[in-house]
Amino acid sequence: MNPAIAVTGLRKSFGPKVVLDALDLTVPEGTVFALLGPNGAGKTTTVDILSTLTPADGGEVRIAGHDLHRDPAAVRSAIALTGQFSAVDTLLTGRENLRLMSDLNHLGRKEGQRRADDLLERFDLVEAADKVPAMYSGGMRRRLDLAMGLMADPRVVFLDEPTTGLDPRSRRAMWDIVRGLVADGGTILLTTQYLEEADQLADRIGVLDAGRLVAEGTADELKRMVPGSHVRLEFAGPEPLRRAAHALGIAPADEGSLALEVPGDGSVAALKSLLARLDDAGVDVAGLTVHTPDLDDVFLALTGRPTPAEVTA
């Protein structure tokens, strides 16, 4: 799979403050990559550089096959950016905002109208199309903002904290839109303060801290990096509990409880091995639950800080 985004040694400083320190990043085509990190970690600066809004101090970047330094115009033609705040024109209706983007991208009247109608339908904005955004909810304005960026049919979409300030229902509606974009072959680089959002949407997640990528992997891979995973085994009576405790060499989780907590890495292979040991000992398990750390635990372990959403809650 070819990379839609390839970053090597990206550096950026503002005066004496180093914001990005030799950042390496690769995002394959047709995937969602979520970039997490505490406030000031460099997430927005990364997006600003990759979307040609801010020059880098060093490093190499290719977006959709185009060199960012040598051909920024080609990069801009291949991308869309939705920032933390909606950039819609409040004096124009929703449909007129889309037509404005059509004109700016030189799409032609007929093609621009076709794409506008398609996006209004796709983003559930048909009934609001001829109203000004001042009459929209926050979620509707965010959907219109994203639709405007998609008028040029970009191959790569940058979403910088796109659901900030949205209620849970609007946030989930935006998640469905992101999934639809990827299903159509798009590539998404997402920054977010909501770890559930990254868990739900991202194929891979990178944790950025002090301008460096301190960890990268799938959500499950990152969770296994943090201690605390265990399997809770429940038994129908004292006798199978006793035999299981003897076979595994561990004591019951709680005095008087018919359960054992077995440390592990949360992987399928470890679970299969555990059940095989119990089967060899002739022990029947009444129930089991796999407990793994969540992304909040990962964030805290890797950055030494709670998530930004927790800090502002």
N, C-alpha and C positions, 0 to 999 in steps of 0.2 A: 504494500500500500504506500503510495507516494505521500510525502509530507505536504500539507497545505500551508503550514507555518514551520519554518526552520530558523532557529535563532542560535547563534554561537557567539559567546564572549561579549554579550551586550553590556555596555557600561554607560552610566549616566550619573553626573554629580550636579548639584546646585550649590555653587560656591564650595566650601569645604565639606559639605554633607554628601557622602556617597549614597545614592539611592538604589542604583543597580550595580552589582559587583560581579562582572563576568558571568552573566546569566546565560545558561544553555536551556533551550526549550524546543521540543518537536511535537507537532500536532498532526496526526495523519488525516488524510481527507475523509470526509463523511463521519467525523466523530465530534464529541463534545469534550473539551478540556476545561476543567474548572481550576481557577487560580485562587487559592485561599491565602490569607495572611493577615496579621494584625494591622491596625491603622498605621500608615507610614512605612509599610513593608516594601512598597514599590509597585503595587498592582496597577493603579491607575496610570502611573508613569510608563509602565510596560505597554499598556493599551494605547496610550497617546503616541508612543514611539512607533509601534507596529502599524498604527493607522495614519502615519505621516504627520501628525499634529505637532510633535516635538522631535527635534533632531537628537540622535544618540551621540555620545562622545566617542564610542568605539564599538567594534563588533560587527558581525555580519548577520543580515536578515533577508530571508526570501519568503515572500507571500504569494501563494498560488503560482509559484515558479518564477516570480519577478524579483529582481534585486532591489531592495528598498532604497539603497543609496544611489544606484545608477539610474533607476527608472521609477521614481515615485508616482508618476502619473499612471503607469500601468498598474501599480499596486492599488491606487485609489479607485481605479475602474473595476477592480476585482473584489472590493470589500464594502461592507456597510458597518456603521458604528452607531450603537445606541448607548448614550452616556447615562450618568446617574440621574439626570433631570431631563424631562421631555423637551424637545427642541421644536415643537410644532408652532406654527404661526397662529396666534389666537384670533387674528382678524379675518382669517380665511376659514371656510368650512372644511370638514374632513376631506371631502372630495376635491376641493380646491387645493388643499395641501398636497394631495397626491398628484394633481395635475401640475403643480409647481415643480415637483421633483421630476416629473416626466419631461417638462420643458428644459430643466437644468441638465438632464441626461440626454437631450436631443433624441427622444424616442419616436417622435412623430405623433400626430394627433390620434390616429386610429389605434396604434399600438399602445400609446399611453392610456387611452380610455379602456382598452381591453385589460391591461394590467391593473389599473385602478379598480375596475369592477371586480376583478378576481380577488384582489387583496381585501377589499371591503367585505366581500362574501367570506373569505377565509378567516378574517379576524373578527367576524361577527359585528361589523360596523355599518351594515347596510341601512338600518333604520336611522342611524345617527349621521349618515354621510353628508347631509345638507344642513347640519347644525354646526355652529362654531364650537371649538374645543372647550370654551368656558362653560359649556353646558354638559361636558363629559365628566364621568367619574375619573378618578386617578388611574384605574386600570384601563379604561378606554383610551385615555391620552397616551399611556405607555404603548398600547397596541397600535395606535395610529402612528406614533413615533417610529416604531419598528417597521410598520408597513411602508412608511416613507423611505426608509433605508433600503427596503427590498424592491423598490420600483426598478432599480437598475439590474436586478437579477444577479446579485453578488455571489461569488463562490465562497467567500469567507465572511463571517459575521462576528463582530466584537460586541459583546454585551457587558458593559461595565456596571455591575450592581443593578440590573434591570428591574428588580422587583422591590427595591427599597421604598418603603412607605406604603406598599400595597397591602390590602387585607388578605387573609389566607385564601379566600375564594378567587380573587384576582390573581394572586400569585400562582395558584394552580392552573388557572387559565393560560397564563404566560408559559408555564412549564409545557402544557400541551402544544403551544405554538412552537416552542423550541424543538420538541420531539418531532413535530411535523417538518420543520426545516431540515433536520438531519435525515429523516426518512426520504426526503426529496434530493438527498445528496449533498447538502450544505455542510460546512464545517463551522463549529462554534467555539470561540474562546470566551469563557464566562468568568467574570470576577463576581464574588458574592460574599456577603457576611453571614448568609444563612447556610449552615452546614447541611441541613436537610436537603436544601436545594442542590448542592453538589452531590450528595448521596443519591438523589433521585435521578439526576440528569446526566452526570459526567461519566464518560467511558474511562477517563483517567483524571486524577487530581494531583495538582502540584501545590506544595505548601511553601510560600515565599516568606522569608524572614530576613530583615536587614539586607535586602537586595540580592539574596541568594536563594536558590531552590534547595531547601533543606530535606525535602522528601518528595517522592513522586511514585504513583502507582494507582491501581484501582482502589475503590473505597475499601474493599475487603482486605487488600494487601496492606493498606495503611493501618487499618484497625489491628491487624495481626502484629504490627510493629510495637504495640503498646502492651505491657504486661497486664494481666487481669482476666484473660480468657479462661473459661472453664466450662465443663459439662456437668450439669446437675442431673444425677441419676436418682430416680425414685423407685421404691420397691414395695411389694404387696405386703410384706411382713418382716419380722425381725430376722428370721432364718436366712432368706436370700440377701438381706442387708449384711448380715454377719459374713456370709461366704464371699460376697463381693468385696467387702472391706479387706478380708484376708487375701483375696486374689490380687487386689490392687495395692495393698499395703498402705491404706489410708484410713483415717478415722471418720465417723459420721460427721456431717456438716454441723448439726446441732444435736445436743443431748436430747434423746427422746424422739428424734426425727428419723423417719424412714428414708433418708436421702444421703447421698454422698456428693461432694463437689470435687471433681477431678480436674486439676490444672491441665491446660493444653494450649495450642496455638489457634484453635478454632477452625482448623482446616478439615476438609472431608477425609483426607488420609488419616489424620489423627483420630477422628471419630470412628472410622472403620476399624482401626487397630484396637481401640478401646473396646468396641463391641465384640470383636473377635476374641479378646482375652476373657471377657465375661462368658462368651459362648463356650470357650474351651473349659471354663470352670463350671459349666452347667448352671449358670445363674440367669434367671429371667428378670428382665427389667420392665417395670410397670409403666415407666414414662421417662422421658429425658428432655432437657432444655439446654441449648447451647447459648452461653452468654459470652458476648464479645464486647470490647470497648466500642463506644460510638466515636464519631468524628470530633465531638467536643473533647473527648479524652485525648485523641490524637493531637488536636490543635494545642491543647495545654501542654502535653508532653514535649512537643517539638519546638514550641515557641516560648514556653514558660509563662504564657499569659492566657487568660480566658478568651473566648471568642469575642469579637467586637459587638456582636448582638447581645451577648450576656452583659457586657460592660454598660451598654446603653439602655438595657431593659429596666 
